[in-house]
Amino acid sequence: MAVGDPLGSGSWLGGWLWGHPAGSVTIRRMLRRSSRLLACALALCACAGRAPESTAPNPEVLCGVWQSTDGTSQRWWIFGEDLLGVVRHVDPNGKVVSTERLALLTSGGDHVYVSQTSEAPAIAFEPVDPSATQRDIELPEGSLAWAWANYENDFPQEVHFVSNGDSLETQLSASGEDGGWLMGWRFERVGACGEEPEPEPKSR
């Protein structure tokens, strides 16, 4: 699988993500930089006798359909070694007001989180140690955490995922003199990998 086009130019992600020259260059740079960071982490963790904390999420953990109490939904599909996702935000009447395309791209053990809202260029975030993020991540017992960062971006600058069984918390944050910005959602799994959720009955 080539780094320049990990899903193939014929795939919808290939047409969306790699069709943006600036986005493609940024993601290649992220992959190269995260390769060096991961190599250093592996060396340090080998000496310390522990596993690196920036490993890619297990696709089986995230794959599926997730729903938050405010109606926001998140869905992930497994595509080879990668994960493709979509987030839909709705208004109080249940109307979709925005859609965000997501991808977790894996190459040679590295992983990059990619996000695109509407027709804006795709933005890549490199993996970081969840215990060393600018904004603290709460970790309930038995949970798994992943974090990605792009401090050159206005918002978000950090993306946090915390998985605990059939619960998933996501946070988007950015630092600032006024305390920064933080947005978060708590999702519950409502559909298994490859399954559609049951439609809710509409009130008359």
N, C-alpha and C positions, 0 to 999 in steps of 0.2 A: 504494500500500500504506500503510495507516494505521499510525502508530506505536503507537497504543493496542492494536491487534489485528493484528500483522503477518502472522499466518498464518490469520486468519479464526476466528471463534468456533466454527465447525463442526469445525475440525481438532483432533486429539488434543492438540497443544500449546496451542491456544487454550483448550481445556477444562481443561488441567492448569495452564498458566502464568498465564493472565489470569483464571482463576477465583479466584485469591488476590488480594483487594483490596490488601493491603499489598505483595505482590510486584509487582503492576501499577504502583503508585505509585512504588516503588523503581526499577523498570526505566525508567519514563518519566523520572525524575530523573537516572538514570545516562545516558540517551541525551542529555538536554539538556546535562549537564555535559561529557560526552565530545565533544559538538559544539563547545563552546567550546574545550576542550583541543586538539581536532584543528585548529580554525581557527588557534590560536596556533602550533601545530607547523608548519602549512603556511607561515605567514608567516615563521617563523624559518628553516625549511629552504630557503625560496626565497632568502633573503638569503645563506645558507651554501652554496647551490648543491647541495643534496643532497635526497633524497626523505625524507618523514617515515617514522618507524620504527614507527608504530602503525597501519599500514594493515591492513585485514581480510585474513585468510588466503584464498588462492585455494581455492575449494571443491573443485576437482579434486585438490588436494594432500592434503586430509584425507579426502575421501569414500572409503569402502571399509571393509573389515573388518581389524582389527588384533588381534594376539594377543601376550601376554607369556609369559615362561617360567613364571610362577607360575599360569598358567591364566586370568588376568584378560583379558577381551576388551573391545574398544572398537569401535563401529561408527558410521559417519556416513553420513547420506543428504543429498542436495541437495534443498532444498524452495524453489523460486523463487530468491531471492537469499540465502536463509538456509541454515544447516546444522543438521540435527537429529541428535542422537547418543544412544547408550545405552552405559553401562559395566556389565558384570556381573563381580562378584567371586565367586570360588569358594573352597571349602575344599580341603584336600589330597585329598579323595575326588572332587573335581569337581562337588560340589553347589553351586548358586548360593546365596550367603548374603546378598547385597545387590545392588540394582540402582540405578543413578544415571542420571537423564535429563539430557541436555545439550542446549544450543542455542547457536548463534552467530547472533545476530540482527543484520541489517544494515539501516540506515535512513539514506538520504541520504549514504552514504559512511562513516558511523559503524558501529561494531560493538560488541556487548555479549555477554559470555559469561554464560550462565545455567545454573545447576545445581540439581537437586532430588534429594535422596535420600529414598527411601521416600515417606511422606506429609508430609514436612516442607515448609514454604513454600519457594518458589523463591528463590534468592539470585543477584543480578546482580553482575558484576564488570566494571569499565570498563577499556578498553585503556590500557596504560602502555608507556613506552619500555623494551624489553628490556635496554638497557644501564644503566638507572637503577632497577632493582628492588632491594629490600632484600637479597635473597639472589642472589648472582651466578649467571648462567647461562653454562654452558660451551657454546661454539659451535665445533664442528668445522668445518673448511674446507668450504665449499659448502653449509652447512646454513642453514635458515630458522628464525627464532625469533619467537614472539609471546608476549605477557604481558598478564595482566589482574589487577586488584587491587580489593579491597574491604577496607580497613583497619578498618572498623567490625565486620567479622565475626570470630568467635573463631578458627575454622579451617575452610577455609584462608583466608588473607588475600591470597595471591598464587597465580596459576595460570600455569605456564610450559609452552609447547609448543615442542619443537625437532624439526624435520623434516629428514631427510637421506635422500632417495631413498625406499626402502621401509622405512626405520626411523623411528620416532616415539618421542620421549621426553616424558613428562609429569611435572611436579612440582607438588605442593601444599605450600605452606609457610606458616608464621606465625612472627612474631618473638616474643621473650620474654626475660626476664632470665636464664633458664637456657639460652639458646641457641636457643630456639624449637623448632618441629616441622618435620620434612621427610618427605614421602612421595613416592616416585617409582617409575615403571614404564618399562621399555623394551619397546616394541612392534615387531613385524615385521608387514608387510602380508601377510595370508593370503587376502584376497579383494578383487577389484577393485570399483569403485563399482557398486552394484546387484547384486552377486553374493553368494551364500552360501558360506561356507567348507566344504570337504569334511569330513564328520564323521569323527572319529578312531575306529578300531575299539575296542570295549570288551573288556577282558581278561576271560576267564571265571574 
